[in-house]
């Protein structure tokens, strides 16, 4: 009987297990294998051992791309999270027009990143762009080395803030109303309720939003490539994802591209685990 129940359980888990193996574990193993090979997509792969690792870690351009990626993430995550939380608090008040703005905020998130990149390319155009027309100026938003990365980061924030807002709204809706009513009876004002009750109870949501935000920002490619192809002016938007793409499909060096992908994978795993440890040590109250 126990074996039969175990067999039924494994049978029910089989589709999910197949997906994990086929789309998670197998690609990681393939990237590990490619990192030890020299392959240009045409000739047969040739085993080179750790030569790819030595060439990647000896390339200053790779570390510059990592630095650009970190700066991009630091520009995006705090503003994106803060705006999402602020919008979620406002939309949770049930003010007139809230339903309309909920839809408006989510639309950029569900649109194709490349399509958004083309639209924003027109908006940022120096001579015929909508933004310069409104400002009455002639600013080279995407070709100025100083402005290119902040402009790309602004587009990323604009496209993801609806996603963040959606999850914060779900977290706020899960907070029991009795808890908030009790705080009001005790004389707590709106700021105290938010800072001492709502925000601590949003820690699980905050962890999810930050973890997924860091992962998507470190892997950002589509919009950046559409706005500033080939690394942007003087390489100021050459994030790690665009460098991996260029190394694999422009230089035809799958081995070194795989090494960079592994470095990004290890970095994201370490960052996610660190966030999990940080939030796990903070008190989270289950009031369900």
Secondary structure, 3 states (H helix, E strand, C coil): CHHHHHHHHHHHHHHHHHHHHHHHHHHHHHHHHHCCEECCCCCCCEECCCHHHHHHHCCHHHHHHHHHHHHHHHHHHHHHHHHHHHHHHHHCCCCCCHHHHHHHHHHHHHCCHHHHHHHHHHHCCCCCCHHHHHHCCCCCCCCCCCCHHHHHHHHHHHHHHHHHHHHHHHHHHCCCHHHHHHHHHCCCCHHHHHHHHHHHHCHHHHHHHHHHHHHHHHCCCHHHHHHCHHHCHHHCCCCHHHHHHHHHHCCCCHHHHHHHHHHHHHHHHHHHHHHHHHHHCCCCCCCC
